[in-house]
């Protein structure tokens, strides 16, 4: 009788086991394959056990179901899920192929013997690297308003502003949105003074190894110089126009009869080369305006002059 009890206790203890799964989330890129680890402890043969993998608590809708040495599961997932472990050596890990965004979520490994069962859960994150950050700017006299935008990330990325010394800048105006496919878009802006740093960078990423970065390198003082140059040239044009108008009204400028001017204009038009256009032929294209452009590799400034007045 004692031997029978001892044998019974040994059989019960041998049937007891625990589940070992990772505590940290498992991650893999969209379209790739991933293994969700699940092991039994102690090491025992699980070929005669029931193994059920299900997602987000849906026990009755298993992603994979193994029983009596057969694999079954949801029809839409059957061709891309499998048990890759050696069941006779405690490994009941799940392999998922051709990951989609819908595969993200919590997965549970459930193992049951004739007299015992255990389960363990882990999270799967499907990763997508988004677009390279797009930097937009709006300059003023003292500071620039710089906006950084990046699209199509999974999971939610981190956005960081840094200056040319590597110092992290305050990030207080950041907004996240999710599109119809479940991908995350991020947008952030800050005010930046070019006198404080040679450049600033916007970095968006999932971790230190999976990042994308863009930089803006302003030309120090350029917009102020361009503004002053534009203002000076505009004033010169306006002053010149005003002086000529005053001289004309006082009769200090020579003028001819309208008939002579018309004949002279006609004769001059006839003598012009074919590729030369008279001034009045392009008046309609400018609509009484002419423009002064100041351009560099980073910025373009435009001033319009109409009737002697800057617009």
TAQUIFEN-V534215 format. One record per helix or strand of 3 or more residues. SS is the DSSP state (H for helix, E for strand). FROM is the first residue (numbers start at 1). LEN is the number of residues. If there is no record, write none. Layout:
((SS:FROM:LEN) (SS:FROM:LEN))
This chain:
((H:2:14) (E:18:3) (E:26:4) (E:34:3) (E:39:3) (E:50:6) (E:64:4) (E:70:3) (H:78:3) (E:81:3) (H:87:3) (E:94:3) (H:101:3) (E:105:8) (E:117:12) (E:134:6) (E:144:11) (E:158:6) (E:174:5) (E:184:9) (E:200:6) (E:211:6) (H:222:28) (H:258:14) (H:279:3) (H:283:4) (E:289:7) (E:300:7))
